[in-house]
Amino acid sequence: MQGFPDVNGPPTLGQLQATMQAIELACSSIQMHINPSAAEATILSLRQSPHPYQTCQFILENSQVANARFQAAAAIRDAAIREWSFLTADVKRTLISFCLCYVMQHASSPERYVQAKVSAVAAQLMKRGWMKLVHHGL
């Protein structure tokens, strides 16, 4: 895998698709016990990449692999918590809104664990924003 899109510019459609395919392959490899350490490294690189939001949203909206969608949601959570103090209010709202809209749009999805993960991410981000307001006495 080439690595994830550079944060200095928006990823191209080709980069988004390549990253999605790499994550899907990694998820399949783990399930089939094929080179799990390399597969885990690929997933970890997504979870540790800076500003992976557009890539993760693309995976959530386009991947047919439920585990890839689950990992994308986990990466949004990890990055948002890690970068929370640097994110603008608009980005925070957009992330929360995306998660809530995703859950509502996919309410009938058979992959309940993906829905639960995305819901949990929205809840964690909302709580993080709320705690900041409470902490500042607003």
Biotite code that builds the C-alpha atoms (Angstrom):
import biotite.structure as struc

atoms = struc.array([
    struc.Atom([0.000, 0.000, 0.000], chain_id="A", res_id=1, res_name="MET", atom_name="CA", element="C"),
    struc.Atom([1.274, 3.449, -0.876], chain_id="A", res_id=2, res_name="GLN", atom_name="CA", element="C"),
    struc.Atom([0.200, 5.216, 2.316], chain_id="A", res_id=3, res_name="GLY", atom_name="CA", element="C"),
    struc.Atom([-2.698, 7.452, 3.009], chain_id="A", res_id=4, res_name="PHE", atom_name="CA", element="C"),
    struc.Atom([-3.474, 10.744, 1.288], chain_id="A", res_id=5, res_name="PRO", atom_name="CA", element="C"),
    struc.Atom([-1.399, 13.754, 2.242], chain_id="A", res_id=6, res_name="ASP", atom_name="CA", element="C"),
    struc.Atom([-3.120, 16.115, 4.665], chain_id="A", res_id=7, res_name="VAL", atom_name="CA", element="C"),
    struc.Atom([-1.880, 19.112, 2.664], chain_id="A", res_id=8, res_name="ASN", atom_name="CA", element="C"),
    struc.Atom([-4.590, 18.645, 0.082], chain_id="A", res_id=9, res_name="GLY", atom_name="CA", element="C"),
    struc.Atom([-7.804, 16.749, -0.410], chain_id="A", res_id=10, res_name="PRO", atom_name="CA", element="C"),
    struc.Atom([-7.307, 13.142, -1.484], chain_id="A", res_id=11, res_name="PRO", atom_name="CA", element="C"),
    struc.Atom([-8.119, 12.291, -5.069], chain_id="A", res_id=12, res_name="THR", atom_name="CA", element="C"),
    struc.Atom([-10.807, 9.761, -5.936], chain_id="A", res_id=13, res_name="LEU", atom_name="CA", element="C"),
    struc.Atom([-8.038, 7.349, -6.921], chain_id="A", res_id=14, res_name="GLY", atom_name="CA", element="C"),
    struc.Atom([-6.352, 7.745, -3.530], chain_id="A", res_id=15, res_name="GLN", atom_name="CA", element="C"),
    struc.Atom([-9.663, 7.254, -1.731], chain_id="A", res_id=16, res_name="LEU", atom_name="CA", element="C"),
    struc.Atom([-10.407, 4.097, -3.707], chain_id="A", res_id=17, res_name="GLN", atom_name="CA", element="C"),
    struc.Atom([-6.885, 2.719, -3.234], chain_id="A", res_id=18, res_name="ALA", atom_name="CA", element="C"),
    struc.Atom([-7.042, 3.299, 0.512], chain_id="A", res_id=19, res_name="THR", atom_name="CA", element="C"),
    struc.Atom([-10.487, 1.704, 0.721], chain_id="A", res_id=20, res_name="MET", atom_name="CA", element="C"),
    struc.Atom([-9.252, -1.342, -1.202], chain_id="A", res_id=21, res_name="GLN", atom_name="CA", element="C"),
    struc.Atom([-6.204, -1.628, 1.057], chain_id="A", res_id=22, res_name="ALA", atom_name="CA", element="C"),
    struc.Atom([-8.377, -1.509, 4.189], chain_id="A", res_id=23, res_name="ILE", atom_name="CA", element="C"),
    struc.Atom([-10.850, -4.020, 2.708], chain_id="A", res_id=24, res_name="GLU", atom_name="CA", element="C"),
    struc.Atom([-7.998, -6.378, 1.835], chain_id="A", res_id=25, res_name="LEU", atom_name="CA", element="C"),
    struc.Atom([-6.516, -5.996, 5.318], chain_id="A", res_id=26, res_name="ALA", atom_name="CA", element="C"),
    struc.Atom([-9.868, -6.783, 6.947], chain_id="A", res_id=27, res_name="CYS", atom_name="CA", element="C"),
    struc.Atom([-10.323, -9.850, 4.732], chain_id="A", res_id=28, res_name="SER", atom_name="CA", element="C"),
    struc.Atom([-6.758, -10.994, 5.431], chain_id="A", res_id=29, res_name="SER", atom_name="CA", element="C"),
    struc.Atom([-7.312, -10.804, 9.180], chain_id="A", res_id=30, res_name="ILE", atom_name="CA", element="C"),
    struc.Atom([-10.535, -12.820, 8.920], chain_id="A", res_id=31, res_name="GLN", atom_name="CA", element="C"),
    struc.Atom([-8.809, -15.446, 6.794], chain_id="A", res_id=32, res_name="MET", atom_name="CA", element="C"),
    struc.Atom([-5.646, -15.449, 8.977], chain_id="A", res_id=33, res_name="HIS", atom_name="CA", element="C"),
    struc.Atom([-3.474, -14.472, 6.020], chain_id="A", res_id=34, res_name="ILE", atom_name="CA", element="C"),
    struc.Atom([-0.476, -12.358, 7.063], chain_id="A", res_id=35, res_name="ASN", atom_name="CA", element="C"),
    struc.Atom([-2.345, -10.788, 10.004], chain_id="A", res_id=36, res_name="PRO", atom_name="CA", element="C"),
    struc.Atom([0.584, -8.628, 11.143], chain_id="A", res_id=37, res_name="SER", atom_name="CA", element="C"),
    struc.Atom([0.778, -6.824, 7.793], chain_id="A", res_id=38, res_name="ALA", atom_name="CA", element="C"),
    struc.Atom([-3.007, -6.454, 7.718], chain_id="A", res_id=39, res_name="ALA", atom_name="CA", element="C"),
    struc.Atom([-3.041, -5.029, 11.230], chain_id="A", res_id=40, res_name="GLU", atom_name="CA", element="C"),
    struc.Atom([-0.264, -2.590, 10.279], chain_id="A", res_id=41, res_name="ALA", atom_name="CA", element="C"),
    struc.Atom([-2.380, -1.338, 7.355], chain_id="A", res_id=42, res_name="THR", atom_name="CA", element="C"),
    struc.Atom([-5.387, -0.761, 9.614], chain_id="A", res_id=43, res_name="ILE", atom_name="CA", element="C"),
    struc.Atom([-3.204, 0.855, 12.274], chain_id="A", res_id=44, res_name="LEU", atom_name="CA", element="C"),
    struc.Atom([-1.745, 3.234, 9.701], chain_id="A", res_id=45, res_name="SER", atom_name="CA", element="C"),
    struc.Atom([-5.275, 4.455, 8.893], chain_id="A", res_id=46, res_name="LEU", atom_name="CA", element="C"),
    struc.Atom([-6.103, 4.849, 12.582], chain_id="A", res_id=47, res_name="ARG", atom_name="CA", element="C"),
    struc.Atom([-2.896, 6.813, 13.210], chain_id="A", res_id=48, res_name="GLN", atom_name="CA", element="C"),
    struc.Atom([-2.932, 8.956, 10.080], chain_id="A", res_id=49, res_name="SER", atom_name="CA", element="C"),
    struc.Atom([-3.548, 12.677, 10.561], chain_id="A", res_id=50, res_name="PRO", atom_name="CA", element="C"),
    struc.Atom([-6.908, 14.031, 9.394], chain_id="A", res_id=51, res_name="HIS", atom_name="CA", element="C"),
    struc.Atom([-8.258, 10.777, 7.889], chain_id="A", res_id=52, res_name="PRO", atom_name="CA", element="C"),
    struc.Atom([-11.827, 12.074, 7.962], chain_id="A", res_id=53, res_name="TYR", atom_name="CA", element="C"),
    struc.Atom([-12.544, 12.331, 4.233], chain_id="A", res_id=54, res_name="GLN", atom_name="CA", element="C"),
    struc.Atom([-10.964, 8.939, 3.594], chain_id="A", res_id=55, res_name="THR", atom_name="CA", element="C"),
    struc.Atom([-12.935, 7.317, 6.423], chain_id="A", res_id=56, res_name="CYS", atom_name="CA", element="C"),
    struc.Atom([-16.175, 8.914, 5.274], chain_id="A", res_id=57, res_name="GLN", atom_name="CA", element="C"),
    struc.Atom([-15.517, 7.566, 1.784], chain_id="A", res_id=58, res_name="PHE", atom_name="CA", element="C"),
    struc.Atom([-14.979, 4.062, 3.170], chain_id="A", res_id=59, res_name="ILE", atom_name="CA", element="C"),
    struc.Atom([-18.135, 4.265, 5.284], chain_id="A", res_id=60, res_name="LEU", atom_name="CA", element="C"),
    struc.Atom([-20.191, 5.421, 2.308], chain_id="A", res_id=61, res_name="GLU", atom_name="CA", element="C"),
    struc.Atom([-18.718, 3.123, -0.347], chain_id="A", res_id=62, res_name="ASN", atom_name="CA", element="C"),
    struc.Atom([-17.225, -0.062, 1.079], chain_id="A", res_id=63, res_name="SER", atom_name="CA", element="C"),
    struc.Atom([-19.141, -3.309, 0.787], chain_id="A", res_id=64, res_name="GLN", atom_name="CA", element="C"),
    struc.Atom([-16.974, -4.802, 3.563], chain_id="A", res_id=65, res_name="VAL", atom_name="CA", element="C"),
    struc.Atom([-18.568, -4.294, 6.983], chain_id="A", res_id=66, res_name="ALA", atom_name="CA", element="C"),
    struc.Atom([-15.271, -4.656, 8.858], chain_id="A", res_id=67, res_name="ASN", atom_name="CA", element="C"),
    struc.Atom([-13.722, -1.942, 6.673], chain_id="A", res_id=68, res_name="ALA", atom_name="CA", element="C"),
    struc.Atom([-16.590, 0.386, 7.608], chain_id="A", res_id=69, res_name="ARG", atom_name="CA", element="C"),
    struc.Atom([-16.099, -0.522, 11.273], chain_id="A", res_id=70, res_name="PHE", atom_name="CA", element="C"),
    struc.Atom([-12.374, 0.278, 11.039], chain_id="A", res_id=71, res_name="GLN", atom_name="CA", element="C"),
    struc.Atom([-13.123, 3.578, 9.289], chain_id="A", res_id=72, res_name="ALA", atom_name="CA", element="C"),
    struc.Atom([-15.449, 4.587, 12.126], chain_id="A", res_id=73, res_name="ALA", atom_name="CA", element="C"),
    struc.Atom([-12.771, 3.628, 14.654], chain_id="A", res_id=74, res_name="ALA", atom_name="CA", element="C"),
    struc.Atom([-10.222, 5.745, 12.771], chain_id="A", res_id=75, res_name="ALA", atom_name="CA", element="C"),
    struc.Atom([-12.561, 8.760, 12.837], chain_id="A", res_id=76, res_name="ILE", atom_name="CA", element="C"),
    struc.Atom([-12.899, 8.341, 16.597], chain_id="A", res_id=77, res_name="ARG", atom_name="CA", element="C"),
    struc.Atom([-9.158, 7.949, 17.199], chain_id="A", res_id=78, res_name="ASP", atom_name="CA", element="C"),
    struc.Atom([-8.194, 10.909, 15.029], chain_id="A", res_id=79, res_name="ALA", atom_name="CA", element="C"),
    struc.Atom([-10.924, 13.212, 16.332], chain_id="A", res_id=80, res_name="ALA", atom_name="CA", element="C"),
    struc.Atom([-10.003, 12.539, 19.938], chain_id="A", res_id=81, res_name="ILE", atom_name="CA", element="C"),
    struc.Atom([-6.298, 12.909, 19.203], chain_id="A", res_id=82, res_name="ARG", atom_name="CA", element="C"),
    struc.Atom([-6.810, 16.133, 17.182], chain_id="A", res_id=83, res_name="GLU", atom_name="CA", element="C"),
    struc.Atom([-9.819, 17.555, 19.084], chain_id="A", res_id=84, res_name="TRP", atom_name="CA", element="C"),
    struc.Atom([-8.062, 20.664, 20.398], chain_id="A", res_id=85, res_name="SER", atom_name="CA", element="C"),
    struc.Atom([-6.877, 21.540, 16.874], chain_id="A", res_id=86, res_name="PHE", atom_name="CA", element="C"),
    struc.Atom([-10.157, 20.974, 15.015], chain_id="A", res_id=87, res_name="LEU", atom_name="CA", element="C"),
    struc.Atom([-12.379, 23.913, 14.179], chain_id="A", res_id=88, res_name="THR", atom_name="CA", element="C"),
    struc.Atom([-15.924, 24.030, 15.521], chain_id="A", res_id=89, res_name="ALA", atom_name="CA", element="C"),
    struc.Atom([-17.170, 23.478, 11.952], chain_id="A", res_id=90, res_name="ASP", atom_name="CA", element="C"),
    struc.Atom([-15.099, 20.315, 11.515], chain_id="A", res_id=91, res_name="VAL", atom_name="CA", element="C"),
    struc.Atom([-16.309, 18.989, 14.879], chain_id="A", res_id=92, res_name="LYS", atom_name="CA", element="C"),
    struc.Atom([-19.936, 19.656, 13.941], chain_id="A", res_id=93, res_name="ARG", atom_name="CA", element="C"),
    struc.Atom([-19.434, 18.103, 10.520], chain_id="A", res_id=94, res_name="THR", atom_name="CA", element="C"),
    struc.Atom([-17.965, 14.915, 12.013], chain_id="A", res_id=95, res_name="LEU", atom_name="CA", element="C"),
    struc.Atom([-20.786, 14.543, 14.521], chain_id="A", res_id=96, res_name="ILE", atom_name="CA", element="C"),
    struc.Atom([-23.401, 15.325, 11.877], chain_id="A", res_id=97, res_name="SER", atom_name="CA", element="C"),
    struc.Atom([-21.876, 12.840, 9.448], chain_id="A", res_id=98, res_name="PHE", atom_name="CA", element="C"),
    struc.Atom([-21.967, 10.068, 12.068], chain_id="A", res_id=99, res_name="CYS", atom_name="CA", element="C"),
    struc.Atom([-25.557, 10.799, 13.069], chain_id="A", res_id=100, res_name="LEU", atom_name="CA", element="C"),
    struc.Atom([-26.734, 11.012, 9.452], chain_id="A", res_id=101, res_name="CYS", atom_name="CA", element="C"),
    struc.Atom([-24.900, 7.799, 8.595], chain_id="A", res_id=102, res_name="TYR", atom_name="CA", element="C"),
    struc.Atom([-26.623, 5.926, 11.420], chain_id="A", res_id=103, res_name="VAL", atom_name="CA", element="C"),
    struc.Atom([-30.047, 7.238, 10.379], chain_id="A", res_id=104, res_name="MET", atom_name="CA", element="C"),
    struc.Atom([-29.499, 6.482, 6.677], chain_id="A", res_id=105, res_name="GLN", atom_name="CA", element="C"),
    struc.Atom([-28.328, 2.936, 7.419], chain_id="A", res_id=106, res_name="HIS", atom_name="CA", element="C"),
    struc.Atom([-30.768, 2.130, 10.225], chain_id="A", res_id=107, res_name="ALA", atom_name="CA", element="C"),
    struc.Atom([-31.977, -1.031, 8.478], chain_id="A", res_id=108, res_name="SER", atom_name="CA", element="C"),
    struc.Atom([-28.450, -2.325, 7.845], chain_id="A", res_id=109, res_name="SER", atom_name="CA", element="C"),
    struc.Atom([-27.890, -5.934, 8.941], chain_id="A", res_id=110, res_name="PRO", atom_name="CA", element="C"),
    struc.Atom([-24.392, -5.067, 10.227], chain_id="A", res_id=111, res_name="GLU", atom_name="CA", element="C"),
    struc.Atom([-25.502, -3.796, 13.623], chain_id="A", res_id=112, res_name="ARG", atom_name="CA", element="C"),
    struc.Atom([-21.955, -3.680, 14.985], chain_id="A", res_id=113, res_name="TYR", atom_name="CA", element="C"),
    struc.Atom([-21.020, -1.071, 12.377], chain_id="A", res_id=114, res_name="VAL", atom_name="CA", element="C"),
    struc.Atom([-24.070, 1.013, 13.321], chain_id="A", res_id=115, res_name="GLN", atom_name="CA", element="C"),
    struc.Atom([-23.204, 0.658, 17.003], chain_id="A", res_id=116, res_name="ALA", atom_name="CA", element="C"),
    struc.Atom([-19.622, 1.803, 16.366], chain_id="A", res_id=117, res_name="LYS", atom_name="CA", element="C"),
    struc.Atom([-20.669, 4.869, 14.354], chain_id="A", res_id=118, res_name="VAL", atom_name="CA", element="C"),
    struc.Atom([-23.281, 5.727, 17.007], chain_id="A", res_id=119, res_name="SER", atom_name="CA", element="C"),
    struc.Atom([-20.652, 5.393, 19.725], chain_id="A", res_id=120, res_name="ALA", atom_name="CA", element="C"),
    struc.Atom([-18.284, 7.674, 17.815], chain_id="A", res_id=121, res_name="VAL", atom_name="CA", element="C"),
    struc.Atom([-21.004, 10.338, 17.519], chain_id="A", res_id=122, res_name="ALA", atom_name="CA", element="C"),
    struc.Atom([-21.785, 10.016, 21.223], chain_id="A", res_id=123, res_name="ALA", atom_name="CA", element="C"),
    struc.Atom([-18.123, 10.249, 22.235], chain_id="A", res_id=124, res_name="GLN", atom_name="CA", element="C"),
    struc.Atom([-17.572, 13.341, 20.098], chain_id="A", res_id=125, res_name="LEU", atom_name="CA", element="C"),
    struc.Atom([-20.744, 15.015, 21.355], chain_id="A", res_id=126, res_name="MET", atom_name="CA", element="C"),
    struc.Atom([-19.755, 14.271, 24.937], chain_id="A", res_id=127, res_name="LYS", atom_name="CA", element="C"),
    struc.Atom([-16.280, 15.660, 24.296], chain_id="A", res_id=128, res_name="ARG", atom_name="CA", element="C"),
    struc.Atom([-17.785, 18.894, 22.984], chain_id="A", res_id=129, res_name="GLY", atom_name="CA", element="C"),
    struc.Atom([-20.285, 19.081, 25.825], chain_id="A", res_id=130, res_name="TRP", atom_name="CA", element="C"),
    struc.Atom([-17.610, 18.499, 28.469], chain_id="A", res_id=131, res_name="MET", atom_name="CA", element="C"),
    struc.Atom([-15.595, 21.366, 27.046], chain_id="A", res_id=132, res_name="LYS", atom_name="CA", element="C"),
    struc.Atom([-18.619, 23.678, 27.359], chain_id="A", res_id=133, res_name="LEU", atom_name="CA", element="C"),
    struc.Atom([-19.240, 22.521, 30.915], chain_id="A", res_id=134, res_name="VAL", atom_name="CA", element="C"),
    struc.Atom([-15.567, 22.867, 31.775], chain_id="A", res_id=135, res_name="HIS", atom_name="CA", element="C"),
    struc.Atom([-15.531, 26.451, 30.508], chain_id="A", res_id=136, res_name="HIS", atom_name="CA", element="C"),
    struc.Atom([-18.642, 27.294, 32.495], chain_id="A", res_id=137, res_name="GLY", atom_name="CA", element="C"),
    struc.Atom([-20.852, 27.952, 29.475], chain_id="A", res_id=138, res_name="LEU", atom_name="CA", element="C"),
])
